[in-house]
């Protein structure tokens, strides 16, 4: 089976391919269908944005399509950057600089007050146009320094609960077992398997 993933984010694409690798399903991206338009994320929630991206891609592809919206929520910042994670800082700023800015914003906070989570909402559209959403959350805390070279985005400053390493230090295999994205995608896989059995 082929599923279109409505994203231009190579980090997300690699992760979802990895998470789906034992299903035998093929995950294609927007560039595989020559869809080069940047879909504006104008929604107020992860659900809205995931649905906006999935619907835009489904209107062209008209078969199994998924999109996801995700973000980092820092408790001491009232849940920011949250749904604005990709747009919280100017677009030309590197992620090293963005991570440095986040660390500066909570510089005086002790470890127990640096709690945070990553959240991911996946929206799947079936060939008949039905929509189904799945949410995954990974709790953890913000590190005191930028650590590790794997992954993307805010990975170098996020330490998931139960681990002493940031997402960017632990590498793909562990991250893709425990991450917010892995949890949402695994629910989608369960749903798809049930659909395909029916
Ligand atoms: P969007 O879903 O395209 O709005 O982008 C979400 C943004 O949240 C990404 O560009 C990253 O900055 C951040 N983000 C979401 N998931 C992750 C992750 O797994 N690791 C690091 N950063 C992430």
Boltz pocket constraint, residues with backbone or C-beta under 6 A from the ligand:
constraints:
  - pocket:
      binder: B
      contacts: [[A, 9], [A, 41], [A, 68], [A, 69], [A, 70], [A, 71], [A, 72], [A, 82], [A, 83], [A, 85], [A, 86], [A, 118], [A, 119], [A, 151], [A, 152], [A, 153], [A, 154], [A, 155], [A, 167], [A, 179], [A, 181]]
      max_distance: 6.0
